[in-house]
Structure formats: structure tokens, C-alpha cells
Amino acid sequence: MTESHKVMEHYGTLSLRARATDAGIAWFAQQRAETPSADRLALGIHVVMGAEFAAMSANLAQNLREGRARLLQAIVRKRSPTSSLRETK
């Protein structure tokens, strides 16, 4: 278990979805097929992320396809105020 997993579990319950990478690869393919180039869109995430967004997202998509990066979805639910956050020894 990584240090970040330990921290998340300390403060709440942790639910992980390890198969998010396949969904991410499919999403990038769908976006590429359905979305016109950023040059033709007036508004979009490219406006917030800047001029390098197209290159950055293409790089992430390639790394996901080639197995050099993975996506992980984590849902952490805050513990109730009545639960103890003291470490057990």
C-alpha cells in the first residue's frame, strides 16, 4: 500500500477503480473522433489549459495506449465525526 493510500484510508474510506485506464483510452479516442480541432472551437478546456493543451493531451493518450501511464479513480468518503482517527498501536 502506498503512502497516499494510507493517508486516504486514515481520513476516510477508500474505494479504488483500477480499470480506469481502459475507459480513459476509449474517451480519448471518442474525443478525437467527435470533436473538431481546438482551432475551430471558441470555448473549451484548451482555453484554460493554454496553447500546449493539444500536445499534452495527445502525449497522455499515447502514454496510456502504450502502457507507460495509468489512470486511477479514487473515491474517498470522509469518516463520520464520531469515528476515531487515533492511530492504533
C-alpha positions, 0 to 999 in steps of 0.5 A: 500500500502506498503512502497516499493510500494510507493517508486516504484510508486514515481520513476516510474510506477508500474505494479504488477503480483500477480499470480506469485506464481502459475507459480513459483510452476509449474517451480519448479516442471518442474525443478525437473522433467527435470533436473538431480541432481546438482551432475551430472551437471558441470555448473549451478546456484548451482555453484554460489549459493554454496553447500546449493543451493539444500536445499534452493531451495527445502525449497522455493518450499515447502514454496510456495506449502504450502502457507507460501511464495509468489512470486511477479513480479514487473515491474517498468518503470522509469518516463520520465525526464520531469515528476515531482517527487515533492511530492504533498501536 
